[in-house]
Amino acid sequence: MILEHVHITIAPERTADYLAAFERARPLVQRQVGCHGCRLLPKLDAPGEFLLLIEWESKAHHTEGFRGGAEYREWSALLHPFYDPFPTVDYYSLPG
């Protein structure tokens, strides 16, 4: 199991619109083969900053599975317009 760690920054005045778009996008990732959960956490005392955590069976389930499919294009269309700068994505090993 791996944990995808994404640091997201958006304009604070766009937070409500971003959260609404994320709720439309969330099922696109959660129904992917190999996805074991998805959480979007707002940073305390930093409007517009979020941490997205997604548990995957393997890195390939994200990079080759989800990113290679049609649902990623829909995810991108919903969320990428909010990003400035584009988020950094890191992967971590989960025990077990």
N, C-alpha and C positions, 0 to 999 in steps of 0.2 A: 504494500500500500504506500502511496505517496500523497503528499499534501501540496497542492498548488497554492501559492501565496502571492496575491496580487495587491500591490499598493496603488490605490486609485485616488486621483485628485481631480475634482471638477470645480467649476465656479460655484461658490456658495449659494448664489441666487438661483442656481439651476437644480438645487438638491431635490426639491419636491418632484420636478419633472424626471430627474434621473431615477429616483426611487420608484416612480410609477412605471417607467420603462423597464427597470430591473425586474419588477414583479411580473411583467409580461414575458421577459426573457428567461427568468429562472427555470420554468418547466423545460425549456429547450435543452438545458444542460443536465437537469436532474433525471431526465429520462434516457440519457445516454448509457450505452453498455459500458460498464466499468466505473460509473459515477456512484459514489456512496454517500454523497451529501454536499450541500452548498450553503455557505453562510456569508452574509454581507454585514460587516460590523462598522458602525460609524465611529470615528475617532473622537474621543472626548475633547472638548474645548478646541476643536479644529473643524469648523463647518466646511463641508465639501471634501473631507478626507475620509476614505473608507479602506477597510481591509476585506478582501474577498478570499475566502478559504474554501477550496473544493477538494474533497477526498476522491482519489482515483485509484483503481486497482493497479494501474501502471501508468507511467508517463506517456506511453504510446496510446493509451486509451484517450488521453487528451490531445496530444500533438498529431496523431495520425487518425484517430477515430473521430472525435468531435470536430477538430479543426479542418478535417478533410471532408466534412459532410455539409449538406444543404442547410442544416439547422444552425451551423456556425455563421453562415452568411446572414441569416435572419438575426441572430444574436448580435453580430457586428453592426448591422443596419440600425438596430434599436439602441445600442450602447456606445459605439465608437464615436458618434458625433459629440458626446459630452466630454471626452477625454482631452485634457490639455494641462500637462503633457500626457503622452500615451503611457499607460501603466507599465510598471516593471513586473515581470512574472518570474518567480523562483519556484523551485521544487525541493521538497524535503522528504526524507524517508520517515515513515511512521513505523513504530515498533509493532511487532506481531505479524 
